[in-house]
Amino acid sequence: MDSNQKGLTKKAYSEQELIVGCRRQSRRFQELLYKRFFGFGMSVCLRYAYGREDAMEILNDGFMKVFENIRAFDDSKPFKSWFRRILVNTALDHYRANRKYRISMAFEEPDPETEAVGEDGLEMDASDILGLFDRIPAVYRLTFNLYEVEGYSHEEIAGLLDISPGTSRSNLSRAKKILRGLYLNQNNEQCHEAV
């Protein structure tokens, strides 16, 4: 290993230095950028994916787009925002490409009215919350994330998912209803386990 390679492994590069290195198409800088933003990227992808494997595919496709288009990145803007936008668009592309191959499964909405107990005492970590998201139909999850997390309007979501704005509103309402029911059911299960 020569002195230049040793320096790459020991020095903590700034975000801007990593971007400059990626613009020079340095594999090492691409690897460092990947490692630096893997956790952030995975957290975004998990909100849109059917599972961890799909999230990894979206994340890797997103990083490929970053490396291909890094010259277009505006240095005056935050990298994370640009990266998140690429990941969301990649997730939407992934959804559109795989929509026809997904089997539409019957989904029984939980009834929050039955056996609903108080919300006190329910402890959920991030994996529990993501687990609830994994249990709702993909189009509802996409609509929820695009509207509530990413801040898209219903008109924008309609254009992205090739649906009407009314369908987007309906999907968001259903997503919230399902999540509320799943949350209350999980709360009910935890309360029964504690007894």
Residue pairs with C-beta under 8 A, 6 or more apart in sequence:
5 28
8 28
8 32
13 21
13 29
13 32
15 36
15 79
16 75
17 29
18 29
18 32
18 33
18 36
19 33
19 70
19 73
19 75
19 79
20 29
21 28
21 29
21 30
21 32
21 33
22 29
22 30
22 33
22 66
22 67
22 70
23 70
23 71
25 67
30 63
30 67
33 66
34 63
37 79
37 80
37 83
38 59
40 80
40 83
40 84
41 59
41 62
41 63
41 83
41 87
42 55
42 56
42 59
44 84
44 87
44 88
44 91
45 54
45 55
45 56
45 58
45 59
45 62
45 87
45 91
46 52
46 55
46 130
47 130
47 133
47 141
47 145
47 149
48 55
48 58
48 87
48 88
48 91
48 92
48 94
48 95
48 141
48 142
48 145
49 55
49 57
49 58
49 91
49 94
50 102
50 134
50 138
51 134
54 94
57 94
58 87
58 90
58 91
58 94
59 87
61 90
61 93
61 94
62 83
62 86
62 87
62 90
65 86
65 90
66 83
66 86
69 86
73 79
73 82
74 82
84 150
88 145
88 146
88 150
91 142
92 142
92 160
92 161
95 138
95 142
95 161
96 162
99 138
102 138
107 136
107 137
107 178
109 174
109 177
109 178
109 181
110 178
110 181
110 182
110 184
110 185
111 181
112 177
112 180
112 181
112 184
112 185
115 188
116 184
116 187
116 188
117 184
117 187
117 188
117 191
118 187
119 183
119 184
119 187
121 187
121 190
121 191
121 194
122 183
122 186
122 187
122 190
123 190
124 186
128 186
132 179
132 182
132 183
132 186
133 141
133 144
133 179
135 178
135 182
136 144
136 175
136 178
136 179
136 182
139 161
139 163
139 171
140 171
140 172
140 174
140 175
140 178
141 175
142 161
143 157
143 161
143 168
143 171
143 172
143 175
144 171
144 172
144 175
144 176
144 179
146 152
146 156
146 157
146 160
146 161
147 153
147 154
147 157
147 168
147 172
148 172
152 160
154 165
154 168
154 169
154 172
155 165
155 168
157 163
157 165
157 168
158 164
158 165
158 167
158 168
161 168
163 171
